[in-house]
Amino acid sequence: MHATAFPSLMRLLALASAFVLAACASLPDPATRADEASPAITLVTLNLWHDKGDWPARQRVIVEKLRDLQPDVVVLQEVFQHEGLPNQARTLAGALGYEYVFASVDAADKPKRFGNAILSRHPILAHDWKALEPLDDFRNIVHVRLAVGGREINVYDTHLHWTEGGGAIRAEQVADALRYIAATDDGLPSVLAGDLNASMDAPELQPLLGPFLDAYTAMHPGITPDDRAHATLDLAQYPPRHIDQVLLQRGAFVPLEAAVILDRPDTEGVLASDHYGVMARFRFARP
């Protein structure tokens, strides 16, 4: 795909500063239509809850679901490894036959590392990552470039600050993530997904809705942040909140489907994580 076929993120950021998106921020541009000749891309985001609970049983549940879905890309947060635990992303990628990239602010030679990862059913052409400001919150953003159906795309994965009162920290992380994406997208279409630890109506997340479209809300208009039917946190442990997001670059992609997955225990009563997953399917937009 030619780099100028879709608007660059920098251009979208400039446009966003000129328009008030407000109530329509999560709605697709009615002039944007899917390129029906392009492949439908499936992406799943899931916070793994590191090694809490019965990880071997949870791993089985996650692998079974992902084998059934066969997503093109899986973005993971709270990926853990230590001396008694092989890297969870590597384990899942091996079980699925996917390539993977893991990034952590922990030094590469440390046995205990915690971070984010991206798994891909397609060859990973390039990858990178960045520690997010403020550095004392130990967060990062991971980037891979893939070719899907002969077209290159960028996928970014992040996990923002977690406390309810930490909006200012999340705002700083959002600004840093947007700068990083603008500097690395090379004019190619981009997807940003992960655990943002806030619903998309949060003030600190509004800058994301200039360049990006919230795929889930676009497919479920009118949902409220506390709607139990759309929660992405285990309702047995937390109040209903939708905080795990898949964001598609405006003008580059058209959402086809979005759903909460891994939200019920299996027949043995095992739940995949303390987060539910989010699955989104989308196509390239017609230039």
KOLLO-504938 format. One record per residue (C-alpha): residue number from 1; residue in three letters; y, z, x. Coordinates in pm, whole numbers. Example, Ala and Ser with C-alpha at 12.3 -4.5 7.8 and 13.67 -1.06 7.14 Angstrom:
2
+-----+------+--------+--------+--------+
:  nr : rest :      v :      w :      u :
+-----+------+--------+--------+--------+
:   1 :  ALA :   -450 :    780 :   1230 :
:   2 :  SER :   -106 :    714 :   1367 :
+-----+------+--------+--------+--------+
This chain:
287
+-----+------+--------+--------+--------+
:  nr : rest :      v :      w :      u :
+-----+------+--------+--------+--------+
:   1 :  MET :      0 :      0 :      0 :
:   2 :  HIS :    336 :   -100 :    139 :
:   3 :  ALA :    550 :    201 :    221 :
:   4 :  THR :    833 :     83 :     -6 :
:   5 :  ALA :    615 :     27 :   -312 :
:   6 :  PHE :    703 :    374 :   -444 :
:   7 :  PRO :   1023 :    578 :   -406 :
:   8 :  SER :   1011 :    807 :   -104 :
:   9 :  LEU :   1026 :   1181 :   -150 :
:  10 :  MET :   1364 :   1193 :     23 :
:  11 :  ARG :   1504 :    945 :   -229 :
:  12 :  LEU :   1355 :   1144 :   -518 :
:  13 :  LEU :   1508 :   1463 :   -382 :
:  14 :  ALA :   1846 :   1292 :   -372 :
:  15 :  LEU :   1802 :   1168 :   -727 :
:  16 :  ALA :   1696 :   1513 :   -844 :
:  17 :  SER :   2024 :   1660 :   -722 :
:  18 :  ALA :   2212 :   1415 :   -941 :
:  19 :  PHE :   2031 :   1484 :  -1268 :
:  20 :  VAL :   1957 :   1792 :  -1476 :
:  21 :  LEU :   1582 :   1775 :  -1548 :
:  22 :  ALA :   1569 :   2102 :  -1745 :
:  23 :  ALA :   1353 :   2071 :  -2060 :
:  24 :  CYS :   1204 :   1733 :  -1971 :
:  25 :  ALA :   1111 :   1829 :  -1615 :
:  26 :  SER :    739 :   1836 :  -1690 :
:  27 :  LEU :    733 :   1513 :  -1889 :
:  28 :  PRO :    640 :   1178 :  -1734 :
:  29 :  ASP :    900 :    905 :  -1721 :
:  30 :  PRO :    828 :    695 :  -2034 :
:  31 :  ALA :    894 :    381 :  -1827 :
:  32 :  THR :    616 :    471 :  -1582 :
:  33 :  ARG :    287 :    302 :  -1662 :
:  34 :  ALA :    -49 :    330 :  -1492 :
:  35 :  ASP :   -181 :     48 :  -1279 :
:  36 :  GLU :   -510 :      0 :  -1461 :
:  37 :  ALA :   -651 :   -192 :  -1166 :
:  38 :  SER :   -608 :    112 :   -940 :
:  39 :  PRO :   -880 :    377 :   -904 :
:  40 :  ALA :   -868 :    694 :  -1111 :
:  41 :  ILE :   -830 :    983 :   -864 :
:  42 :  THR :   -971 :   1327 :   -942 :
:  43 :  LEU :   -832 :   1634 :   -766 :
:  44 :  VAL :   -941 :   1997 :   -802 :
:  45 :  THR :   -749 :   2300 :   -683 :
:  46 :  LEU :   -915 :   2642 :   -653 :
:  47 :  ASN :   -825 :   2976 :   -498 :
:  48 :  LEU :  -1156 :   3093 :   -343 :
:  49 :  TRP :  -1082 :   3469 :   -353 :
:  50 :  HIS :  -1205 :   3477 :     11 :
:  51 :  ASP :  -1536 :   3668 :     40 :
:  52 :  LYS :  -1484 :   3912 :   -248 :
:  53 :  GLY :  -1770 :   3977 :   -486 :
:  54 :  ASP :  -2101 :   3799 :   -438 :
:  55 :  TRP :  -1987 :   3505 :   -227 :
:  56 :  PRO :  -2329 :   3335 :   -194 :
:  57 :  ALA :  -2365 :   3335 :   -575 :
:  58 :  ARG :  -2006 :   3222 :   -626 :
:  59 :  GLN :  -2057 :   2949 :   -365 :
:  60 :  ARG :  -2354 :   2820 :   -564 :
:  61 :  VAL :  -2148 :   2804 :   -884 :
:  62 :  ILE :  -1863 :   2621 :   -710 :
:  63 :  VAL :  -2092 :   2366 :   -543 :
:  64 :  GLU :  -2277 :   2295 :   -867 :
:  65 :  LYS :  -1953 :   2229 :  -1054 :
:  66 :  LEU :  -1804 :   2012 :   -779 :
:  67 :  ARG :  -2124 :   1810 :   -749 :
:  68 :  ASP :  -2104 :   1746 :  -1122 :
:  69 :  LEU :  -1736 :   1646 :  -1112 :
:  70 :  GLN :  -1749 :   1457 :   -779 :
:  71 :  PRO :  -1372 :   1491 :   -725 :
:  72 :  ASP :  -1201 :   1271 :   -470 :
:  73 :  VAL :  -1014 :   1570 :   -326 :
:  74 :  VAL :  -1053 :   1948 :   -341 :
:  75 :  VAL :   -772 :   2176 :   -228 :
:  76 :  LEU :   -862 :   2537 :   -155 :
:  77 :  GLN :   -667 :   2855 :    -93 :
:  78 :  GLU :   -778 :   3194 :     40 :
:  79 :  VAL :  -1037 :   3030 :    264 :
:  80 :  PHE :  -1188 :   3288 :    499 :
:  81 :  GLN :  -1406 :   3308 :    806 :
:  82 :  HIS :  -1516 :   3594 :   1029 :
:  83 :  GLU :  -1803 :   3681 :   1260 :
:  84 :  GLY :  -2042 :   3730 :    969 :
:  85 :  LEU :  -1904 :   3452 :    750 :
:  86 :  PRO :  -1892 :   3083 :    847 :
:  87 :  ASN :  -1573 :   2908 :    742 :
:  88 :  GLN :  -1598 :   2873 :    365 :
:  89 :  ALA :  -1437 :   2528 :    359 :
:  90 :  ARG :  -1683 :   2402 :    617 :
:  91 :  THR :  -1972 :   2544 :    414 :
:  92 :  LEU :  -1856 :   2382 :     91 :
:  93 :  ALA :  -1778 :   2051 :    260 :
:  94 :  GLY :  -2123 :   2048 :    420 :
:  95 :  ALA :  -2294 :   2113 :     86 :
:  96 :  LEU :  -2097 :   1832 :    -79 :
:  97 :  GLY :  -2101 :   1581 :    207 :
:  98 :  TYR :  -1719 :   1584 :    225 :
:  99 :  GLU :  -1481 :   1582 :    519 :
: 100 :  TYR :  -1251 :   1883 :    548 :
: 101 :  VAL :   -943 :   2018 :    721 :
: 102 :  PHE :   -871 :   2391 :    750 :
: 103 :  ALA :   -542 :   2546 :    858 :
: 104 :  SER :   -450 :   2906 :    930 :
: 105 :  VAL :   -162 :   3090 :   1092 :
: 106 :  ASP :   -431 :   3295 :   1267 :
: 107 :  ALA :   -495 :   3174 :   1622 :
: 108 :  ALA :   -772 :   2917 :   1653 :
: 109 :  ASP :   -969 :   3139 :   1895 :
: 110 :  LYS :   -979 :   3438 :   1661 :
: 111 :  PRO :  -1309 :   3499 :   1481 :
: 112 :  LYS :  -1127 :   3617 :   1168 :
: 113 :  ARG :   -907 :   3345 :   1013 :
: 114 :  PHE :   -759 :   3307 :    666 :
: 115 :  GLY :   -586 :   3000 :    525 :
: 116 :  ASN :   -596 :   2683 :    318 :
: 117 :  ALA :   -822 :   2379 :    329 :
: 118 :  ILE :   -855 :   2028 :    190 :
: 119 :  LEU :  -1192 :   1863 :    126 :
: 120 :  SER :  -1214 :   1487 :     79 :
: 121 :  ARG :  -1483 :   1247 :    -43 :
: 122 :  HIS :  -1289 :    974 :    141 :
: 123 :  PRO :  -1226 :    944 :    516 :
: 124 :  ILE :   -935 :   1159 :    634 :
: 125 :  LEU :   -704 :    923 :    821 :
: 126 :  ALA :   -466 :   1189 :    956 :
: 127 :  HIS :   -395 :   1557 :    907 :
: 128 :  ASP :   -143 :   1823 :   1001 :
: 129 :  TRP :    -12 :   2158 :    885 :
: 130 :  LYS :    291 :   2384 :    912 :
: 131 :  ALA :    356 :   2756 :    889 :
: 132 :  LEU :    603 :   2815 :    607 :
: 133 :  GLU :    927 :   3006 :    634 :
: 134 :  PRO :    961 :   3302 :    623 :
: 135 :  LEU :    701 :   3327 :    896 :
: 136 :  ASP :    634 :   3697 :    835 :
: 137 :  ASP :    467 :   3608 :    502 :
: 138 :  PHE :    192 :   3420 :    691 :
: 139 :  ARG :    172 :   3118 :    459 :
: 140 :  ASN :    116 :   2752 :    538 :
: 141 :  ILE :    105 :   2401 :    396 :
: 142 :  VAL :   -175 :   2159 :    489 :
: 143 :  HIS :   -142 :   1780 :    484 :
: 144 :  VAL :   -402 :   1504 :    487 :
: 145 :  ARG :   -367 :   1129 :    450 :
: 146 :  LEU :   -644 :    945 :    268 :
: 147 :  ALA :   -721 :    591 :    162 :
: 148 :  VAL :   -847 :    571 :   -197 :
: 149 :  GLY :   -939 :    227 :   -319 :
: 150 :  GLY :   -760 :     76 :    -22 :
: 151 :  ARG :   -436 :    262 :    -96 :
: 152 :  GLU :   -308 :    544 :    123 :
: 153 :  ILE :   -188 :    870 :    -26 :
: 154 :  ASN :    -73 :   1208 :    105 :
: 155 :  VAL :   -227 :   1529 :    -26 :
: 156 :  TYR :    -56 :   1863 :     44 :
: 157 :  ASP :   -205 :   2206 :    -23 :
: 158 :  THR :    -20 :   2537 :    -20 :
: 159 :  HIS :    -41 :   2900 :   -132 :
: 160 :  LEU :    290 :   3072 :   -200 :
: 161 :  HIS :    392 :   3439 :   -185 :
: 162 :  TRP :    207 :   3651 :   -440 :
: 163 :  THR :    423 :   3941 :   -563 :
: 164 :  GLU :    585 :   3920 :   -905 :
: 165 :  GLY :    923 :   4018 :   -759 :
: 166 :  GLY :    895 :   3779 :   -466 :
: 167 :  GLY :   1080 :   3485 :   -618 :
: 168 :  ALA :   1327 :   3466 :   -331 :
: 169 :  ILE :   1042 :   3441 :    -79 :
: 170 :  ARG :    873 :   3170 :   -286 :
: 171 :  ALA :   1205 :   2985 :   -308 :
: 172 :  GLU :   1231 :   2980 :     71 :
: 173 :  GLN :    873 :   2858 :     97 :
: 174 :  VAL :    934 :   2583 :   -160 :
: 175 :  ALA :   1240 :   2460 :     31 :
: 176 :  ASP :   1046 :   2455 :    358 :
: 177 :  ALA :    751 :   2276 :    196 :
: 178 :  LEU :    980 :   2008 :     51 :
: 179 :  ARG :   1141 :   1952 :    391 :
: 180 :  TYR :    796 :   1918 :    548 :
: 181 :  ILE :    676 :   1671 :    284 :
: 182 :  ALA :    990 :   1461 :    318 :
: 183 :  ALA :    941 :   1451 :    696 :
: 184 :  THR :    573 :   1356 :    683 :
: 185 :  ASP :    512 :   1140 :    375 :
: 186 :  ASP :    604 :    811 :    551 :
: 187 :  GLY :    711 :    668 :    216 :
: 188 :  LEU :    358 :    693 :     76 :
: 189 :  PRO :    274 :    852 :   -261 :
: 190 :  SER :    219 :   1228 :   -242 :
: 191 :  VAL :     40 :   1500 :   -436 :
: 192 :  LEU :    113 :   1872 :   -389 :
: 193 :  ALA :   -136 :   2125 :   -525 :
: 194 :  GLY :   -234 :   2485 :   -482 :
: 195 :  ASP :   -179 :   2843 :   -590 :
: 196 :  LEU :    197 :   2876 :   -637 :
: 197 :  ASN :    173 :   3233 :   -772 :
: 198 :  ALA :    422 :   3149 :  -1047 :
: 199 :  SER :    431 :   2939 :  -1360 :
: 200 :  MET :    625 :   2615 :  -1342 :
: 201 :  ASP :    913 :   2755 :  -1548 :
: 202 :  ALA :    993 :   3006 :  -1269 :
: 203 :  PRO :   1342 :   2948 :  -1123 :
: 204 :  GLU :   1211 :   2933 :   -765 :
: 205 :  LEU :    978 :   2642 :   -851 :
: 206 :  GLN :   1240 :   2423 :  -1020 :
: 207 :  PRO :   1323 :   2225 :   -701 :
: 208 :  LEU :    964 :   2095 :   -710 :
: 209 :  LEU :   1024 :   1935 :  -1050 :
: 210 :  GLY :   1277 :   1692 :   -909 :
: 211 :  PRO :   1036 :   1493 :   -693 :
: 212 :  PHE :    715 :   1601 :   -867 :
: 213 :  LEU :    562 :   1598 :  -1214 :
: 214 :  ASP :    349 :   1891 :  -1331 :
: 215 :  ALA :     28 :   1710 :  -1428 :
: 216 :  TYR :   -111 :   1993 :  -1640 :
: 217 :  THR :    197 :   2043 :  -1855 :
: 218 :  ALA :    235 :   1667 :  -1893 :
: 219 :  MET :   -111 :   1657 :  -2053 :
: 220 :  HIS :    -62 :   1981 :  -2250 :
: 221 :  PRO :    300 :   1973 :  -2372 :
: 222 :  GLY :    431 :   2285 :  -2535 :
: 223 :  ILE :    211 :   2538 :  -2354 :
: 224 :  THR :    364 :   2873 :  -2269 :
: 225 :  PRO :    311 :   3054 :  -1936 :
: 226 :  ASP :    115 :   3334 :  -2108 :
: 227 :  ASP :   -109 :   3108 :  -2320 :
: 228 :  ARG :   -462 :   3246 :  -2281 :
: 229 :  ALA :   -619 :   2906 :  -2343 :
: 230 :  HIS :   -448 :   2767 :  -2031 :
: 231 :  ALA :   -463 :   3069 :  -1798 :
: 232 :  THR :   -578 :   3013 :  -1440 :
: 233 :  LEU :   -642 :   3379 :  -1357 :
: 234 :  ASP :   -957 :   3562 :  -1464 :
: 235 :  LEU :   -865 :   3710 :  -1802 :
: 236 :  ALA :  -1099 :   4002 :  -1742 :
: 237 :  GLN :   -885 :   4111 :  -1446 :
: 238 :  TYR :   -531 :   3984 :  -1507 :
: 239 :  PRO :   -281 :   3907 :  -1783 :
: 240 :  PRO :   -283 :   3538 :  -1883 :
: 241 :  ARG :    -85 :   3327 :  -1636 :
: 242 :  HIS :   -100 :   2962 :  -1532 :
: 243 :  ILE :    -14 :   2968 :  -1161 :
: 244 :  ASP :   -245 :   2708 :  -1004 :
: 245 :  GLN :    -75 :   2369 :  -1010 :
: 246 :  VAL :   -126 :   1998 :   -943 :
: 247 :  LEU :    204 :   1817 :   -889 :
: 248 :  LEU :    221 :   1435 :   -878 :
: 249 :  GLN :    504 :   1243 :   -717 :
: 250 :  ARG :    725 :   1097 :   -990 :
: 251 :  GLY :    713 :    722 :  -1018 :
: 252 :  ALA :    404 :    705 :   -796 :
: 253 :  PHE :    130 :    841 :  -1022 :
: 254 :  VAL :     49 :    865 :  -1392 :
: 255 :  PRO :   -161 :   1162 :  -1515 :
: 256 :  LEU :   -467 :   1079 :  -1724 :
: 257 :  GLU :   -629 :   1419 :  -1777 :
: 258 :  ALA :   -585 :   1783 :  -1676 :
: 259 :  ALA :   -810 :   2078 :  -1749 :
: 260 :  VAL :   -887 :   2434 :  -1648 :
: 261 :  ILE :  -1239 :   2451 :  -1498 :
: 262 :  LEU :  -1471 :   2718 :  -1360 :
: 263 :  ASP :  -1333 :   2954 :  -1623 :
: 264 :  ARG :  -1665 :   3081 :  -1758 :
: 265 :  PRO :  -1956 :   3264 :  -1595 :
: 266 :  ASP :  -2278 :   3072 :  -1540 :
: 267 :  THR :  -2607 :   3165 :  -1704 :
: 268 :  GLU :  -2649 :   3448 :  -1451 :
: 269 :  GLY :  -2306 :   3591 :  -1529 :
: 270 :  VAL :  -2144 :   3468 :  -1205 :
: 271 :  LEU :  -1780 :   3357 :  -1215 :
: 272 :  ALA :  -1663 :   3124 :   -937 :
: 273 :  SER :  -1353 :   3324 :   -838 :
: 274 :  ASP :  -1083 :   3552 :   -970 :
: 275 :  HIS :   -891 :   3228 :  -1027 :
: 276 :  TYR :  -1004 :   2944 :  -1247 :
: 277 :  GLY :   -980 :   2595 :  -1105 :
: 278 :  VAL :   -755 :   2315 :  -1224 :
: 279 :  MET :   -874 :   1955 :  -1238 :
: 280 :  ALA :   -638 :   1660 :  -1269 :
: 281 :  ARG :   -717 :   1288 :  -1297 :
: 282 :  PHE :   -447 :   1030 :  -1234 :
: 283 :  ARG :   -385 :    669 :  -1136 :
: 284 :  PHE :   -129 :    494 :   -927 :
: 285 :  ALA :    175 :    381 :  -1122 :
: 286 :  ARG :    266 :     19 :  -1150 :
: 287 :  PRO :    541 :    -39 :   -890 :
+-----+------+--------+--------+--------+
